[in-house]
Amino acid sequence: MPHILKESLSRRGTLLLWVERLLLAIGLLCLGLVAFAVIDARWFAYQQGRLLDRALQARPSGRETPGAAHGAAPPASETDRLDSFRPGSAPAAPPAPEGSVLGRIEILRVGISSLVLEGIGGETLRRGVGHIPGTAMAQAVGNVGLAGHRDTVFRGLKDIRKGDLIDLETLAGSYRYSVDWAQVVDPDDVGVLGAGNRPELTLVTCYPFYYVGSAPERFVVRAHLLGGASQDGGVDPGADAKPAAAAAAAPTTAAGKSGN
């Protein structure tokens, strides 16, 4: 083999070796970032969840509110942006610092259980469900807005149904909601966060759930607060309703794609 050809093959082999090492380093870096995000979120949930449980146990028993979930004991990568999905009348400063733990949300039928934090910044949504600034708090009359990522804390919303029960526990009280409907809306359609004539809860995540990249739409779930002393059996969670995520894909009017 001529010397020039040997030298060319040697240089090409050296170049391929360095490219292989570079790609391996990039892959290890990406894996490290993902591992850090997962470990940080789980460690945060473990630490803050224990603190929340202690605070809830120390809560005066007389602060239970209508709509409470009696007899239910709570268990213990930013791919899409939700920080712009808030009502236009958002106050200049949030009622609590960004990332502060407010409580816990549970939707047992679809396997959702997560801390609720104040705000919808990237780090906040990486660690749990975020309370949308400008919307009501659970103890106030209005529409409580909560946002979460479709591939983590709110993944189970793809299977949500009308009549599913949502438990929201805070230091101010325990609240139980019943799902009314689900819709797919445009990312700038913040009208769904408007307050109605009764206490409500609105859950927001990105849609489609399995979209690769930044999802172009928002999946919205609306529920109302259950009132009265007895909350069990208020609405049958096993009602003959198709999963809202599947129904939301059906053609609808310009006002939004209905997932009822």
N, C-alpha and C positions, 0 to 999 in steps of 0.2 A: 504494500500500500504506500502510495507516495507520501512524503513527509508533510506536504501542505494539506492533504486530505486528513491525515491523522490529527494535525494541529487544529483544523476546522471542527472536527468531531469532538475534540477535547474541549474547545471553547463552548461549543453548543451544549455539551454535557454539563459543564460548569454553570452555564446560564440557567439551564433547566433545574439544576440542583438549588440554586439561589431562589428561583421562582417558587419551587416547591417549599422551601423553608419559609419564604415570605407568606405564602398562602396558609401554611400551617400556623404561623404566628398570628395571622389575622383570625383564623378559625378559633384558636385558643383564647384570643382576646374577646371575641364575641361570646364564646361560652362562659368566660369569666364574668362578663357584664350581665348575662342572663342569670347566672348563678347568684351574683350579688343581689340583683333585683328580687329574686325569689326568696333568698335567705333573709334579706332585709325586711321584706313584707311579712314573712311568717314570724320573724322574731319580734317585730313591732306589734303584730296582732297578738302574739302570746303575752308579751309584757303588758301592753295596754289593756288587753282583755282581762287579765287578772286584776289590774287596778280598777277597771270598770265593774267587775263582779263584786269587789269589796265595797265600792261606793254604792252599788245597787243594794247590797245586803244591809248597809247602814242607813238606807233611805227610810224615812218615816213611813209607816204603813198607811197612814191616812192620806197620802198624796196620790192614791190610785185615781184614775180619771175614767169618765165614761169612754167606752170603747176599749177598755183594758182587756188584756189576754189573760184571763184567770186560769190558774192551774197549769200554765205552760212554763217550764224551766228552760232558760236559754242555754244552748251549748256554746261552748266557746268556738323598659319596655313600653313604655307609653306608645301604643300603636295608633291611637286615634285621639284627636283633641276634642275636648268637651268644654274647655274653659270659656268659649264664647256663647255657650248655650245658657243664657240667663235672661231674666226679664229686663226690659229697658230701664226700669225704675230702681235698679239695684242701688243700695245706699253706698256712700263713699267708703265706709268702713264696715267690715263684717261684724256681727254680734260677738264673735269669738275669734281668736287668732287662727290663721290658716293652719290646718292640720290638727287642731284640737279635737279630742275624742268627745263626741256628743252622746253616743249610745251604741245600740246594736240593732240590726235589721235581720229578720229571719222570714223566709218563705219555705217552709218545710217540704211542701210537696215537690218543689223543683230543686231542692238541695242548696238553697242560698242561705248563708249565715256569714255576716261580715260586720266589722265595726263601721260606725258612721262617723265621719270626720267633717270638720268645718272646711268648706272651700272645695274647689274643683281644679286646683293646680296639678301639674304633672306628678309630683311626688305624693301628693295627697291621694290621687286616684290610683297610684301604684300600690298604696297600702290599704285601701278600703273603699267604701262608698262615700261620696262627697255630698255634703249639703250645699245646694246651689244658692249662692248669695242673692239676696233680694226676695227669696221665697219665705214662707212662714216657717216658724219652728213648730214642733209637734204640739207643744202646750198652748199654742195660739190658734185662733180661728183663721183659716185660710188654706192655701194650697202648699203643702210641704214638698219641695222639689229635691230629689236625690239623683245623683248621676254615678255611673260606674262603667268600667270597661267591659266590652262584650266578650273578651277572651279570658277574663279572670272572674271578678266577683259577681258580675251580672250575666255570666254565660247561661245560667239556668233560665233566664227570661225567655229564651227561645221556646220553652215548653209551657209558658204561663197560660192559664185559662181563666175565663170569667168565673168568678166565685171563689178563686183561690184566696186564702187568708194570708195577710201580711202582718207580722208582729214587729212593732217598733218600740224598743225599750230605752228610755232615757232616765236621767236623774229626776226629771220633772214628772215622770209617770210612765205607765205602760199602755200602749195603744194598739188596737187591732183594727185592720182595714180589710175590706172585701173588694176584690178586683172587679171593675165595671167593664173596661174595654182596653184594647191595645191598638195602636196606630203606628204606621210608618209615615214620618213627616220629613220635610226639608230641613237641613241643618240650621237654617236661620228662622225657622218657624217657632218662636218662643211664646206664641200665644197659648200653647198648651200649658204654660206655667201660670196662667192667669187664675185668680181666685174666683171660686164659684160661690153659691149660696149655702154651702155646707162644708165642714172640715174634710179635706181631701189630701191624697198623697199621689204624687206623680214621679214615676221612675223613668230615667232616660239613659239610653245607651246607644252605641253606634250600630248601624245596620247596612248591609246584611251581616249576619253573625260570622259567616265563614269567608267573608270577602278578604282577598289578599291585598294588603296595602291599607291606605286610609279610607275607611268606609264612607260612602257619599251621603248616607241618609241617617236619620235618627229613629230609633224604636222607642215608643212611649207607652207606658202602662199607667192607667188612671184607676185609683181605688178611693172608696169613701170610708170614713170612720164609722165603725159600728157603735151604736149607742145602746143604753139600757144596762141593766145589771147582769143579764146572762148573755154571753157572747157566743157560746158554743152552739153550733147548728144554725147560726144566723143565715148562712148561705151554704148550700151543698157544694163543696169543692169538686165533687165528682160529677157535676152537671154535664149534660150532653153538649159540650162546647169544644170545638176543634182547637188545637193549639193556636194561640194568637199569632205566633210568628209565621205559621204556614198560611193562615187566613189572610195575613197582611199582604201577601204577595198578589192577591186577586186585584183585578182592575177596579179603580174607584174614581170618585170625582176629584176635581182639582183641589178641593179643600184638604185632601190627605187620603192615604190608602188605609182603609179601615181594616182592623184585625179583630173585630168582634167575633 
